[in-house]
Amino acid sequence: MIKAANLRSRQVQELWNAAVISILVQIWKARNRAHFDGTFVNCQKIKLEVLKNISLAGLLTTGSMHNNCNDFQLLRNLNVKGRPRPAQNDIQSHASMHEIENFLEGKGIRFTSGALPAVFG
């Protein structure tokens, strides 16, 4: 059950682990209350407690999310703020853009001032 989120982002994996542990703890507490206090198990209360614990765990996550629709939707539904991946610094961005332009020019593609590629050769 813990390995079900292996293909997800690090933030979603951490939240998944927190959710599994929270579900187990809430079921354990509900069974103890039913056995020792004679109360009935309220599934809605268990669900709300689990969602509250996941939301709190979202504040403690250290991993970042993948910037895709699945992660955005999942985190929004769990009421958790996403942690996007850190951006590259400007020097890396400019250097990689320059390399891309050189590569494309070597293939016969040149960018014009209108930002549309012009093919020459």
C-alpha positions as CSV (number, residue, x, y, z in Angstrom):
1,M,0.0,0.0,0.0
2,I,2.9,2.4,0.7
3,K,4.4,1.7,-2.7
4,A,1.3,2.8,-4.6
5,A,2.6,6.3,-5.0
6,N,6.1,5.4,-6.3
7,L,5.5,7.0,-9.7
8,R,4.2,10.3,-8.3
9,S,6.1,13.4,-7.2
10,R,8.0,13.5,-3.9
11,Q,5.3,15.7,-2.3
12,V,2.5,13.3,-3.3
13,Q,4.5,10.4,-2.0
14,E,5.0,12.1,1.4
15,L,1.3,12.9,1.6
16,W,0.4,9.3,0.6
17,N,2.5,7.9,3.5
18,A,0.8,10.4,5.9
19,A,-2.6,9.3,4.6
20,V,-1.9,5.6,5.1
21,I,-0.7,6.1,8.6
22,S,-3.5,8.5,9.4
23,I,-6.1,6.0,8.2
24,L,-4.6,3.2,10.3
25,V,-4.4,5.4,13.4
26,Q,-8.0,6.6,13.0
27,I,-9.4,3.1,12.5
28,W,-7.4,1.9,15.5
29,K,-8.8,4.8,17.7
30,A,-12.3,4.2,16.5
31,R,-12.2,0.5,17.3
32,N,-10.8,1.3,20.7
33,R,-13.6,3.8,21.4
34,A,-16.2,1.3,20.2
35,H,-14.7,-1.5,22.4
36,F,-13.8,0.4,25.6
37,D,-16.3,3.2,25.6
38,G,-19.2,1.4,23.8
39,T,-19.6,4.1,21.2
40,F,-20.5,3.5,17.5
41,V,-18.0,4.0,14.8
42,N,-18.7,7.2,12.8
43,C,-17.2,6.8,9.3
44,Q,-17.7,10.5,8.5
45,K,-15.8,11.6,11.5
46,I,-12.9,9.2,10.6
47,K,-12.9,10.6,7.1
48,L,-12.8,14.2,8.3
49,E,-9.9,13.4,10.7
50,V,-7.9,11.8,8.0
51,L,-8.4,14.7,5.7
52,K,-7.4,17.1,8.5
53,N,-4.3,15.1,9.1
54,I,-3.4,15.1,5.4
55,S,-3.8,18.8,5.3
56,L,-1.6,19.3,8.3
57,A,1.0,16.9,6.8
58,G,1.0,19.1,3.7
59,L,2.5,21.9,5.8
60,L,5.4,19.6,6.8
61,T,6.3,18.1,3.4
62,T,9.7,18.8,2.1
63,G,9.4,17.4,-1.4
64,S,8.2,19.2,-4.5
65,M,5.4,18.4,-6.8
66,H,5.4,17.7,-10.5
67,N,3.9,20.5,-12.4
68,N,1.1,18.5,-14.0
69,C,-2.7,18.4,-13.9
70,N,-2.8,15.2,-11.8
71,D,-0.7,16.7,-9.0
72,F,-2.6,20.0,-9.1
73,Q,-6.0,18.3,-8.9
74,L,-5.0,15.9,-6.2
75,L,-3.4,18.5,-4.0
76,R,-6.4,20.9,-4.5
77,N,-8.8,18.1,-3.5
78,L,-6.8,17.4,-0.4
79,N,-6.6,21.1,0.5
80,V,-2.8,21.1,0.4
81,K,-0.7,23.9,-1.0
82,G,1.6,22.6,-3.8
83,R,5.3,23.0,-3.6
84,P,6.6,23.6,-7.2
85,R,10.0,22.5,-8.2
86,P,12.7,25.2,-7.7
87,A,13.4,27.2,-10.9
88,Q,16.7,27.2,-12.6
89,N,18.8,30.2,-12.1
90,D,19.1,32.8,-14.9
91,I,22.6,31.8,-16.0
92,Q,21.6,28.2,-16.6
93,S,18.5,29.3,-18.5
94,H,20.4,31.7,-20.8
95,A,23.1,29.2,-21.5
96,S,20.7,26.4,-22.4
97,M,18.7,28.8,-24.6
98,H,21.9,29.8,-26.4
99,E,22.9,26.2,-26.9
100,I,19.4,25.5,-28.4
101,E,19.8,28.4,-30.8
102,N,23.2,27.2,-31.9
103,F,21.9,23.7,-32.4
104,L,19.0,24.9,-34.5
105,E,21.2,27.1,-36.6
106,G,23.4,24.1,-37.3
107,K,20.3,22.3,-38.6
108,G,19.4,25.2,-40.9
109,I,16.8,26.8,-38.7
110,R,17.2,30.4,-37.6
111,F,14.9,32.5,-35.4
112,T,13.8,35.8,-36.9
113,S,12.8,38.9,-34.9
114,G,9.1,37.9,-35.1
115,A,10.0,34.7,-33.0
116,L,8.9,32.4,-35.9
117,P,11.6,30.1,-37.2
118,A,12.9,30.8,-40.6
119,V,14.4,27.9,-42.6
120,F,17.4,28.6,-44.7
121,G,19.9,26.4,-46.4
